[in-house]
Amino acid sequence: MSNPRRYIAKKERVDPTDLDMSEKVVFINRVAKVMKGGRRFHFTAIVVVGDMNGHVGAAMAKATEVPEAIRKAGTVARKHMISVPLTGTTIPHPLLVHFGAAQVLMKPAPPGTGLIAGGGVRAVLEMAGVKDVVAKSLGSSNPANAVKATILGLSKLRSADEILRRRREVSPEAAIG
């Protein structure tokens, strides 16, 4: 782990070239720097990209113009795509994830429940293709940390088949019986 800012759990990244991507802007922030001649404005954009079929990425970028910040964030998000294991239209298991002061609680829900989440958490889950889930953002309401916590949680999800395969690798006598 050379980069201390990296927040995605160890998982293979996805190549976005052959995917039909859509993007959603979660948050735009204007920052003013006071200079000798007046204020200089810069913009920060948080963008989530995904194919709504199990692949999602998120990023934040800064620029002097809003469209440029959105474009840069979209490009970085496409480079950091992850694959999300889905069980039908929901997530395989519940989890509570921390990132900074933000906490995100995600629970699987039966079909027809819909996506019950708010803010950045909703945007990430929509772009990932999750249709039925109950999520709650706890702690900090900072959209950047909520998005990062949701991405971290989705990267930690494991399907039942994957867990069973890993357990069989550890305990070969369990596979016999």
C-alpha positions as CSV (number, residue, x, y, z in Angstrom):
1,M,0.0,0.0,0.0
2,S,2.1,2.9,-1.3
3,N,-0.7,5.4,-1.3
4,P,-2.2,6.2,2.2
5,R,-5.2,7.8,0.7
6,R,-6.4,4.7,-1.0
7,Y,-9.6,3.6,0.5
8,I,-10.7,0.6,-1.7
9,A,-10.2,-2.8,-0.1
10,K,-7.8,-5.2,-1.9
11,K,-9.9,-6.2,-5.0
12,E,-9.3,-6.3,-8.7
13,R,-10.2,-3.2,-10.5
14,V,-12.4,-3.2,-13.6
15,D,-11.6,-2.1,-17.1
16,P,-14.3,0.4,-18.0
17,T,-13.6,0.5,-21.8
18,D,-16.2,-2.1,-22.7
19,L,-18.9,-1.0,-20.2
20,D,-21.8,1.3,-20.9
21,M,-21.2,4.0,-18.3
22,S,-23.3,6.7,-16.9
23,E,-22.3,9.3,-14.3
24,K,-23.9,11.3,-11.6
25,V,-22.6,14.4,-9.9
26,V,-23.0,14.1,-6.1
27,F,-21.7,17.4,-4.9
28,I,-20.1,20.6,-6.2
29,N,-18.2,22.9,-3.8
30,R,-17.0,26.4,-4.5
31,V,-13.9,27.5,-2.6
32,A,-12.7,31.1,-2.5
33,K,-9.0,32.1,-2.1
34,V,-8.5,35.7,-1.2
35,M,-5.7,37.3,-3.2
36,K,-4.3,40.8,-3.6
37,G,-6.7,41.6,-6.5
38,G,-9.8,40.0,-5.0
39,R,-11.2,36.4,-4.6
40,R,-10.2,33.5,-6.8
41,F,-12.7,30.7,-7.1
42,H,-12.0,27.0,-7.5
43,F,-14.6,24.2,-7.7
44,T,-14.5,20.7,-6.3
45,A,-16.8,18.0,-7.8
46,I,-17.6,14.5,-6.5
47,V,-18.7,12.2,-9.3
48,V,-19.9,8.6,-9.3
49,V,-19.8,6.5,-12.4
50,G,-21.2,3.1,-13.0
51,D,-22.9,0.7,-15.5
52,M,-25.9,0.0,-13.2
53,N,-24.9,-3.7,-13.4
54,G,-22.4,-4.4,-10.7
55,H,-19.6,-1.9,-11.5
56,V,-19.1,1.5,-9.8
57,G,-16.4,4.1,-9.2
58,A,-16.2,7.4,-7.5
59,A,-13.8,10.3,-7.4
60,M,-13.3,13.9,-6.5
61,A,-11.5,16.5,-8.6
62,K,-10.7,20.2,-8.5
63,A,-10.6,22.8,-11.2
64,T,-11.2,26.5,-11.9
65,E,-14.4,25.8,-13.8
66,V,-17.3,23.5,-12.9
67,P,-17.4,21.5,-16.1
68,E,-13.7,20.9,-16.0
69,A,-13.9,19.6,-12.4
70,I,-16.8,17.3,-13.4
71,R,-14.9,15.9,-16.4
72,K,-11.7,15.3,-14.4
73,A,-13.6,13.6,-11.6
74,G,-15.4,11.4,-14.1
75,T,-12.1,10.4,-15.7
76,V,-10.5,9.5,-12.3
77,A,-13.6,7.6,-11.3
78,R,-13.5,5.4,-14.4
79,K,-9.9,4.5,-13.6
80,H,-10.9,3.3,-10.1
81,M,-13.9,1.1,-10.9
82,I,-14.7,-1.8,-8.7
83,S,-16.9,-4.9,-9.2
84,V,-19.8,-5.3,-6.7
85,P,-21.2,-8.8,-6.0
86,L,-25.0,-8.8,-6.1
87,T,-27.5,-11.3,-4.9
88,G,-30.4,-10.8,-7.3
89,T,-31.2,-7.1,-6.9
90,T,-29.7,-6.6,-3.4
91,I,-26.3,-7.0,-1.6
92,P,-25.2,-10.3,-0.2
93,H,-25.0,-9.4,3.5
94,P,-25.4,-6.4,5.8
95,L,-22.4,-4.3,6.8
96,L,-21.4,-1.2,8.7
97,V,-18.5,0.7,7.3
98,H,-16.5,3.6,8.7
99,F,-14.5,6.2,6.7
100,G,-13.3,9.1,8.7
101,A,-16.2,10.3,10.9
102,A,-18.8,9.0,8.4
103,Q,-20.5,5.6,8.9
104,V,-22.7,3.9,6.4
105,L,-25.0,1.0,7.3
106,M,-26.3,-1.1,4.5
107,K,-28.7,-4.0,4.8
108,P,-30.1,-6.3,2.1
109,A,-33.8,-6.0,1.4
110,P,-36.4,-8.2,-0.2
111,P,-37.3,-7.6,-3.9
112,G,-39.7,-4.7,-4.3
113,T,-38.4,-2.7,-1.3
114,G,-36.6,-0.2,-3.5
115,L,-33.5,1.8,-2.8
116,I,-33.9,3.4,0.6
117,A,-30.8,5.7,1.0
118,G,-30.0,9.3,0.8
119,G,-27.3,11.6,-0.5
120,G,-24.1,10.2,-1.8
121,V,-24.9,6.7,-0.6
122,R,-27.9,6.6,-2.9
123,A,-25.9,7.8,-5.9
124,V,-23.2,5.1,-5.4
125,L,-25.8,2.3,-4.9
126,E,-27.8,3.5,-8.0
127,M,-24.7,3.5,-10.2
128,A,-23.7,0.1,-8.8
129,G,-27.1,-1.4,-9.9
130,V,-28.4,-2.2,-6.4
131,K,-32.2,-2.0,-6.6
132,D,-33.3,-3.2,-3.1
133,V,-31.4,-2.1,-0.1
134,V,-31.9,-0.2,3.1
135,A,-29.0,2.2,3.9
136,K,-28.4,4.8,6.5
137,S,-25.6,7.4,6.7
138,L,-24.6,7.7,10.3
139,G,-22.1,10.1,11.9
140,S,-20.7,12.9,9.6
141,S,-22.9,14.2,6.8
142,N,-19.9,15.1,4.7
143,P,-20.8,13.8,1.2
144,A,-17.2,13.0,0.2
145,N,-16.7,10.7,3.2
146,A,-20.2,9.2,2.8
147,V,-19.3,8.3,-0.8
148,K,-15.9,6.9,0.1
149,A,-17.4,4.9,3.0
150,T,-20.0,3.4,0.6
151,I,-17.4,2.5,-2.0
152,L,-15.3,0.9,0.7
153,G,-18.3,-1.1,1.9
154,L,-19.1,-2.3,-1.6
155,S,-15.5,-3.3,-2.1
156,K,-15.7,-5.4,1.1
157,L,-18.8,-7.3,0.0
158,R,-18.3,-11.0,-0.7
159,S,-20.7,-13.4,-2.4
160,A,-21.7,-16.6,-0.7
161,D,-19.8,-18.7,-3.4
162,E,-16.6,-16.7,-2.8
163,I,-16.7,-17.2,1.0
164,L,-17.4,-20.9,0.5
165,R,-14.5,-21.2,-1.9
166,R,-12.1,-19.4,0.5
167,R,-13.2,-21.6,3.4
168,R,-12.6,-24.7,1.3
169,E,-9.1,-23.5,0.5
170,V,-8.3,-23.1,4.2
171,S,-9.9,-26.4,5.4
172,P,-9.6,-29.2,2.8
173,E,-11.2,-31.8,5.1
174,A,-14.4,-29.7,5.3
175,A,-14.7,-30.0,1.5
176,I,-14.7,-33.9,1.8
177,G,-17.5,-34.1,4.3
